[in-house]
């Protein structure tokens, strides 16, 4: 029997992955690598108003509705009715979930003056009560809110620490995925300073005020057994629940399209390889005030609606009615698209929300409206602080999100007429864009002329010319490049040069016509002369012919007369003389 060959490959055992329970909270599963540790407790700590209870409640609700994992919510401060009322603001019917036996809400009322410290104090009663609730519905998720209320009457820290360890160990032994909320301490994450050491995962929530704008932040302090995001992430409590926004961009794994999308400006499409930008790409249109950025954006959405695509326009400088009126003045009637449901205009002031809330609002509208085209006008007005360091990461997340959805985006950005380095000006997101278009004002000859140039356009050949950009009653268009010698003329200079060249051309045409007339007259004169000479030649030929005929006639008459005279005298005609050769022969 032949011995089997040894394999050259050595099998490496795969590292066991930590089981995780998805939270269903947008963004949180992403930065935790799949959710919270399954079968282990997670400590959720933060100051008052940071959103601990709402996040924990949403964790239970998503588990019960989306993942078929019933849960128990045990509270020590709020009542069940208060929690149900709070969740109604997020569209969650907690009472219905309780009737369906998907969630059990248990309010444990604790008064400090009723707690007597004894050497026999323990949490056995809590374990019995919590275990009964878990067994009633077969719960796999548990929330305890908040732990300070449970131990608020215990001054003996030794007992407190022992019971805390017992609590976390009991939750592990039951195999439930638990969230335990705790208040933020002065010099530690929690008031007791011990929970963060016994918990497998610790999440810190923070609520702060910056420049009169309320912002919430989330940070994963630790997460045993798995990689996780370590940054501080903004999150929001919106009408649809909690949304966590990762500071870092999403992975660059989105699919790209080779389809091209017209911009609505024929001249611009010609400059972009003849067909416009790629579908799903991002385009930045930057320029000084009055260069026509909003008009380019309006042309973009108008072209999309004409194709039957949906378009979403975020306006941060004008109201929707003002924008419709202004665009109608240049021949772009957007109001019918709004009535047909193809165009939606969302207009607001930058100060209405913080950056995070603006971003979440955009996400919600994109998911709800499902547009093919999105225009943000302008991105530089999303914040009042031009040096806001959070603006670029916010736009990065928005750009990546739109690319993931296959949405073609156009962003406008306000720059200064005297901007030196455009790449570093204002927002500084030009490197994130696939196409960058610059609109400029050129002051010359007592007037301002708009110009357009394509600074970059990835993946396609594009024009490097500077084209004149005009707006009229028929929309937006680009004027063909006009060269005069070695100069490119725009505006009045172009119009004046065109008029001068037209006048010079007319003069040349008239001069050509005069010369052709002179040539025609000269040909006619020559033809007349030729006709006279031909007549004279014919006349001379006739005279010569007549003279010849007359001489021949006279000769004939003379010959005939001679013959007649000879015949009348009967004189024989003379014999002809023999030739000389004949005479020689005779001799």
C-alpha positions in Angstrom: 0.0 0.0 0.0 1.4 3.3 -1.1 2.0 5.9 1.6 0.0 9.1 1.0 2.0 12.2 0.0 2.5 14.8 2.7 0.7 18.0 2.0 3.0 21.0 1.5 0.4 23.3 3.0 0.1 23.7 6.7 -3.4 24.4 8.0 -3.5 27.4 10.3 -6.4 27.2 12.7 -8.7 30.2 12.5 -8.8 32.5 15.5 -12.1 32.2 17.2 -14.2 35.3 16.7 -16.1 36.9 19.5 -19.8 36.4 19.1 -21.6 39.7 18.9 -25.2 40.9 19.1 -26.2 43.6 16.6 -27.6 46.7 18.1 -29.5 47.8 15.1 -28.3 51.4 15.8 -27.0 53.0 12.6 -23.2 53.5 12.9 -22.8 51.8 16.2 -22.5 48.3 14.7 -20.0 49.6 12.3 -17.6 51.0 14.8 -18.0 48.0 17.2 -17.3 45.6 14.4 -20.7 43.9 14.5 -22.4 44.9 17.8 -22.0 44.3 21.5 -20.4 41.2 23.0 -23.0 38.5 23.0 -23.7 36.9 26.4 -21.6 39.5 28.2 -22.4 42.8 30.0 -21.7 46.2 28.5 -21.3 49.3 30.7 -22.9 52.4 29.2 -21.9 55.5 31.2 -22.4 59.2 30.7 -23.7 62.4 32.2 -27.3 63.4 32.6 -29.0 64.0 29.2 -26.3 62.2 27.2 -28.8 59.6 25.9 -28.0 56.5 27.9 -31.6 55.3 28.5 -32.6 56.0 24.8 -29.6 54.0 23.5 -30.3 51.1 25.8 -34.0 51.1 25.0 -33.3 51.1 21.3 -30.9 48.2 21.7 -33.8 46.2 23.2 -36.4 47.4 20.7 -34.2 46.5 17.7 -33.4 43.1 19.2 -37.1 42.3 19.7 -38.3 43.6 16.3 -35.4 43.0 13.9 -33.4 40.0 15.4 -36.1 38.0 17.3 -34.3 38.5 20.6 -36.7 39.3 23.4 -35.5 41.6 26.1 -36.0 42.8 29.7 -35.8 46.4 30.7 -35.4 46.8 34.4 -35.5 50.4 35.6 -34.7 51.9 39.0 -35.6 55.6 38.3 -38.2 56.0 35.5 -41.6 54.2 35.5 -42.7 52.0 32.7 -45.2 54.6 31.5 -42.6 57.3 31.4 -40.3 55.0 29.3 -43.2 54.1 27.0 -44.0 57.8 26.5 -40.4 58.6 25.7 -40.2 55.8 23.1 -43.3 57.0 21.4 -41.4 60.1 20.2 -39.2 57.7 18.2 -42.2 55.8 16.8 -41.9 52.8 19.1 -45.1 51.3 20.6 -43.6 49.8 23.8 -47.0 48.6 25.1 -47.6 46.6 21.9 -44.2 44.9 22.3 -45.1 44.0 25.9 -48.4 42.5 24.8 -46.5 40.5 22.1 -44.2 39.2 24.9 -41.2 40.5 23.1 -40.2 43.0 25.9 -40.7 43.0 29.6 -40.5 46.3 31.4 -40.0 46.1 35.2 -39.7 49.1 37.4 -38.0 48.5 40.7 -38.8 51.3 43.2 -36.0 52.0 45.6 -36.0 54.6 48.4 -32.7 55.4 50.1 -34.3 55.6 53.5 -35.8 52.1 53.1 -32.4 50.6 52.5 -30.7 49.4 55.7 -27.2 48.3 55.6 -26.6 44.9 57.1 -23.8 42.4 56.8 -26.3 40.1 54.9 -27.0 42.7 52.2 -26.9 41.2 48.7 -28.6 41.3 45.4 -30.2 37.9 45.7 -33.7 39.4 45.5 -32.8 41.3 42.3 -31.4 38.2 40.7 -34.6 36.3 41.5 -36.8 39.0 40.1 -34.6 39.5 37.0 -34.3 35.8 36.4 -38.1 35.4 36.5 -38.5 38.2 33.9 -35.9 36.5 31.6 -37.5 33.1 31.9 -41.0 34.5 31.3 -40.3 35.5 27.7 -37.0 33.7 27.1 -35.1 37.0 27.0 -31.6 37.1 25.6 -31.1 40.9 26.1 -31.2 42.8 29.4 -31.0 46.5 30.3 -30.4 47.7 33.9 -31.0 51.5 34.2 -29.3 52.9 36.2 -26.9 51.1 38.6 -26.4 54.1 40.9 -30.0 53.9 42.0 -29.5 50.3 43.0 -26.5 51.0 45.2 -27.2 54.6 46.3 -27.8 53.7 49.9 -24.7 51.6 50.5 -21.9 53.5 52.1 -19.8 50.3 52.6 -17.7 50.2 49.4 -16.4 46.7 50.2 -20.0 45.3 50.0 -20.7 47.4 47.0 -17.8 46.1 45.0 -18.5 42.6 45.9 -22.1 42.9 44.8 -21.1 44.6 41.6 -18.9 41.7 40.7 -21.7 39.3 41.6 -24.1 41.3 39.3 -21.8 41.2 36.3 -20.9 37.5 36.9 -24.6 36.6 37.3 -25.4 38.3 33.9 -22.5 36.4 32.3 -23.6 33.1 33.8 -27.1 33.6 32.4 -25.7 34.2 28.9 -27.6 37.3 28.3 -26.4 40.3 26.3 -26.7 43.1 28.9 -26.4 46.9 29.0 -25.9 48.4 32.4 -26.1 52.2 32.5 -24.2 54.4 34.9 -23.7 58.0 35.8 -20.4 59.7 34.9 -18.1 60.2 37.9 -15.9 63.2 38.6 -12.6 61.4 38.5 -13.6 58.1 36.9 -16.0 56.9 34.2 -18.6 56.1 36.9 -19.3 57.2 40.4 -18.1 53.9 41.9 -15.1 53.6 39.6 -15.3 49.8 39.5 -17.9 48.9 36.8 -15.5 49.8 34.0 -13.1 47.1 35.2 -15.5 44.3 35.5 -17.4 45.0 32.3 -16.3 43.5 29.0 -17.3 46.5 27.0 -17.4 50.1 28.2 -19.1 52.9 26.1 -18.9 56.5 27.2 -21.5 59.1 26.2 -20.9 62.8 26.4 -23.2 65.8 25.9 -21.4 69.1 25.4 -22.1 72.7 24.1 -19.7 74.1 21.6 -20.2 77.6 20.1 -23.8 77.5 21.4 -24.4 74.3 19.5 -25.4 71.1 21.4 -23.4 68.0 20.3 -23.3 64.5 21.6 -20.3 62.2 21.4 -19.7 58.5 21.9 -16.4 56.7 22.6 -15.7 53.0 23.1 -13.3 53.0 26.1 -12.6 49.3 25.9 -13.9 46.2 24.2 -12.3 42.9 25.2 -11.5 40.3 22.6 -12.1 42.4 19.4 -11.0 45.3 17.4 -13.1 48.5 17.6 -13.1 52.1 16.8 -11.2 54.2 19.3 -12.2 57.7 18.1 -14.8 60.0 19.5 -17.9 59.7 17.4 -20.8 62.2 17.1 -24.3 60.8 17.5 -27.8 62.2 17.3 -31.2 61.3 18.7 -33.5 62.0 15.8 -37.1 61.1 15.1 -36.0 57.7 13.8 -33.8 56.9 16.7 -30.1 57.2 17.4 -27.5 57.6 14.6 -23.8 57.3 15.3 -21.5 59.0 12.7 -18.1 57.6 12.4 -15.4 60.2 12.1 -13.4 58.1 9.6 -14.8 57.6 6.2 -16.5 54.4 5.1 -14.4 51.8 3.3 -13.7 52.6 -0.3 -15.4 49.5 -1.7 -18.3 51.1 -3.6 -19.0 50.0 -7.2 -18.5 52.5 -10.0 -20.5 53.0 -13.2 -19.3 53.8 -16.7 -22.5 55.6 -17.6 -22.3 59.3 -18.1 -24.7 61.9 -16.8 -25.4 65.1 -18.7 -25.1 68.3 -16.7 -27.7 70.2 -18.6 -25.1 72.6 -20.1 -24.0 71.4 -23.5 -20.7 73.2 -23.5 -19.8 71.8 -20.2 -20.6 68.3 -21.3 -18.3 68.8 -24.3 -15.5 69.9 -21.9 -16.1 66.7 -19.8 -15.3 64.2 -22.5 -18.4 65.0 -24.5 -20.9 63.3 -22.2 -20.7 64.8 -18.7 -19.5 63.2 -15.4 -19.8 59.6 -14.5 -23.0 58.4 -12.7 -22.3 58.1 -9.0 -19.4 60.5 -9.1 -19.0 63.7 -7.1 -18.4 67.1 -8.7 -17.3 70.3 -7.0 -18.2 73.7 -8.5 -16.4 76.4 -6.7 -16.3 80.1 -7.3 -16.7 83.6 -5.9 -20.1 85.2 -5.3 -22.1 85.9 -8.4 -20.2 83.5 -10.7 -23.2 81.3 -11.3 -22.7 78.3 -8.9 -26.4 78.0 -8.0 -27.3 78.2 -11.7 -25.0 75.3 -12.6 -26.6 73.3 -9.8 -30.1 74.2 -11.0 -29.2 73.2 -14.5 -27.9 69.8 -13.2 -31.2 69.0 -11.4 -33.3 70.3 -14.3 -31.4 67.9 -16.7 -32.0 65.0 -14.3 -35.7 65.7 -14.0 -36.0 65.9 -17.8 -34.6 62.4 -18.0 -37.2 61.3 -15.4 -34.7 60.9 -12.6 -35.4 62.2 -9.1 -33.3 65.1 -7.8 -32.7 66.4 -4.3 -31.5 70.0 -3.8 -30.2 71.2 -0.4 -30.2 75.0 -0.4 -28.5 76.9 2.4 -28.7 80.5 1.0 -32.2 80.8 -0.5 -35.7 79.6 0.3 -37.3 77.2 -2.1 -39.7 79.8 -3.5 -36.9 82.3 -4.0 -34.7 79.7 -5.7 -37.6 78.8 -8.1 -38.2 82.4 -8.9 -34.5 83.2 -9.5 -33.9 80.2 -11.7 -37.0 81.0 -13.8 -35.4 84.3 -14.7 -32.7 82.4 -16.7 -35.1 80.0 -18.4 -34.9 77.2 -15.8 -38.5 76.4 -14.7 -38.1 74.0 -11.8 -41.6 74.3 -10.4 -43.2 71.7 -12.6 -40.7 69.1 -11.4 -41.6 69.9 -7.8 -45.3 69.3 -8.6 -44.5 66.1 -10.3 -42.5 64.8 -7.4 -39.3 64.6 -9.3 -37.6 67.5 -7.5 -37.4 68.1 -3.7 -35.8 71.3 -2.4 -34.7 71.3 1.3 -33.9 74.8 2.3 -32.5 75.7 5.8 -30.1 78.0 7.5 -26.7 76.6 8.6 -27.5 77.6 12.2 -30.6 75.4 12.3 -28.6 72.3 13.2 -25.1 71.3 14.0 -23.0 69.5 11.4 -23.9 66.1 12.7 -27.6 66.8 12.5 -27.3 68.3 9.1 -25.6 65.1 7.9 -28.2 62.8 9.5 -30.9 64.9 8.0 -29.3 64.4 4.6 -29.0 60.7 5.1 -32.7 60.5 6.1 -33.9 62.4 3.0 -31.7 60.4 0.6 -33.1 57.1 2.1 -36.6 58.4 2.0 -36.6 60.2 -1.4 -34.2 57.9 -3.2 -32.8 60.5 -5.6 -30.5 59.8 -8.5 -28.9 63.3 -8.3 -28.1 65.4 -5.2 -27.0 69.0 -5.2 -25.7 70.8 -2.1 -25.5 74.5 -2.5 -23.2 75.6 -1.0 -21.2 73.3 1.3 -19.2 76.2 2.7 -22.4 77.4 4.4 -22.9 74.3 6.4 -21.1 76.0 9.2 -20.6 79.6 10.3 -17.0 78.9 11.3 -14.9 78.8 8.2 -12.1 77.1 10.1 -14.4 74.3 11.5 -12.2 71.2 11.5 -15.2 69.0 11.6 -16.6 70.2 8.2 -14.2 68.2 6.0 -14.9 64.9 7.9 -18.6 65.5 7.7 -18.4 66.1 3.9 -16.2 63.1 3.5 -18.9 60.9 5.2 -21.6 62.4 3.0 -19.6 61.9 -0.2 -18.8 58.3 0.6 -22.5 57.7 1.6 -23.7 59.1 -1.7 -21.2 57.0 -3.6 -22.3 53.9 -1.8 -25.9 54.6 -2.9 -24.8 55.3 -6.5 -26.0 58.9 -6.3 -24.5 61.5 -8.6 -23.6 64.5 -6.5 -22.8 68.1 -7.2 -21.4 70.4 -4.5 -20.9 74.1 -4.7 -18.4 76.0 -2.6 -17.9 79.7 -2.1 -14.4 81.0 -2.6 -12.9 84.5 -2.6 -12.1 86.5 -5.7 -8.6 86.8 -4.3 -8.2 83.2 -3.2 -4.5 82.3 -3.5 -4.4 78.5 -3.1 -7.7 77.1 -4.1 -6.9 73.7 -2.9 -6.6 74.9 0.7 -9.3 77.5 0.6 -12.5 77.4 2.6 -13.6 73.8 2.8 -10.6 72.0 1.3 -12.5 69.0 -0.1 -11.3 69.3 -3.7 -9.1 66.2 -3.3 -12.2 64.2 -2.4 -14.0 65.2 -5.6 -13.9 63.3 -8.9 -14.5 66.5 -10.9 -13.6 70.0 -10.0 -15.0 73.0 -11.9 -13.9 76.6 -11.2 -16.0 79.6 -11.9 -14.3 83.0 -12.0 -15.0 86.6 -12.5 -12.6 88.5 -14.8 -12.6 92.3 -14.5 -11.4 94.0 -17.8 -12.5 96.9 -20.0 -14.8 98.2 -17.3 -16.8 95.0 -17.0 -16.9 91.6 -15.3 -16.9 88.4 -17.3 -17.7 85.0 -16.0 -15.4 82.2 -17.0 -15.4 78.4 -16.5 -12.6 75.9 -16.4 -12.3 72.2 -15.5 -9.4 71.9 -13.1 -9.7 68.1 -12.9 -11.9 65.2 -14.0 -10.8 61.7 -13.0 -11.1 58.9 -15.5 -11.9 60.9 -18.6 -10.2 63.3 -21.1 -11.3 66.8 -20.4 -10.8 70.3 -21.9 -8.1 72.6 -20.5 -9.6 75.7 -22.0 -11.0 78.7 -20.1 -14.5 79.2 -21.5 -16.8 82.2 -21.2 -19.8 81.4 -19.0 -23.1 83.2 -19.9 -26.6 83.2 -18.5 -29.6 84.3 -20.6 -33.3 83.8 -20.9 -32.6 80.4 -22.4 -30.5 79.0 -19.5 -26.8 78.6 -19.0 -24.4 78.1 -21.8 -20.7 78.4 -22.6 -19.4 80.6 -25.4 -16.9 79.0 -27.9 -13.3 80.0 -27.4 -12.6 83.1 -29.4 -9.0 83.7 -30.4 -7.7 87.0 -31.7 -4.0 86.5 -32.6 -2.5 85.0 -29.5 -5.2 86.2 -27.2 -8.5 84.7 -25.9 -11.1 87.4 -25.9 -14.2 87.4 -23.6 -17.1 89.7 -22.9 -17.3 93.1 -24.6 -13.8 92.7 -26.0 -15.0 89.6 -27.8 -18.2 91.3 -29.0 -16.2 94.3 -30.2 -13.7 92.2 -32.0 -16.4 90.1 -33.6 -18.1 93.3 -34.8 -14.8 94.7 -36.2 -14.0 91.5 -38.0 -17.6 91.3 -39.3 -17.2 94.9 -40.7 -13.8 94.1 -42.2 -15.2 91.0 -43.7 -18.1 93.0 -45.3 -15.6 95.5 -46.7 -13.5 92.6 -48.1 -16.7 91.1 -49.6 -17.6 94.4 -51.3 -14.1 94.8 -52.6 -14.2 91.3 -54.0 -17.5 92.0 -55.7 -16.1 95.3 -57.2 -13.1 93.4 -58.6 -15.2 90.7 -60.0 -17.4 93.3 -61.7 -14.4 95.0 -63.1 -13.1 91.7 -64.4 -16.5 91.0 -66.0 -16.6 94.4 -67.7 -13.1 93.9 -69.0 -14.1 90.5 -70.3 -17.1 92.1 -72.0 -14.8 94.7 -73.6 -12.4 92.1 -74.8 -15.3 90.1 -76.2 -16.6 93.2 -78.0 -13.2 93.8 -79.5 -12.9 90.2 -80.6 -16.3 90.5 -82.2 -15.2 93.7 -84.2 -12.0 92.0 -85.3 -13.9 88.9 -86.3 -16.3 91.1 -88.3 -13.4 92.9 -90.0 -11.7 89.6 -90.8 -14.9 88.3 -92.3 -15.3 91.4 -94.3 -11.6 91.2 -95.6 -12.1 87.5 -96.3 -15.1 88.4 -98.4 -13.2 91.0 -100.4 -10.3 88.6 -101.1 -12.7 85.9 -102.2 -14.5 88.4 -104.5 -11.2 89.6 -106.0 -10.1 86.0 -106.6 -13.4 85.1 -108.3 -13.2 88.2 -110.4 -9.7 87.4 -111.6 -10.6 83.8 -112.3 -13.7 85.0 -114.3 -11.6 87.5 -116.3 -9.1 84.7 -117.1 -11.8 82.4 -118.2 -13.3 85.1 -120.4 -9.9 85.8 -122.0 -9.3 82.1 -122.7 -12.7 81.7 -124.3 -12.1 84.7 -126.5 -8.8 83.4 -127.7 -10.3 80.1 -128.6 -13.1 81.8 -130.5 -10.7 83.9 -132.6 -8.6 80.9 -133.4 -11.6 79.0 -134.6 -12.7 81.8 -136.8 -9.4 81.9 -138.8 -9.3 78.1 -139.2 -5.7 78.1 -138.2 -4.7 74.6 -137.1 -3.4 74.6 -133.7 0.3 74.4 -133.4 1.8 71.0 -132.9 3.3 70.4 -129.6 7.1 70.2 -129.5 8.6 66.9 -128.5 10.4 66.7 -125.3 14.2 67.0 -125.2 14.7 63.4 -124.2 12.7 62.3 -127.3 14.9 64.3 -129.6 18.1 62.8 -128.2 16.8 59.4 -128.8 16.1 60.1 -132.4 19.7 61.1 -133.1 
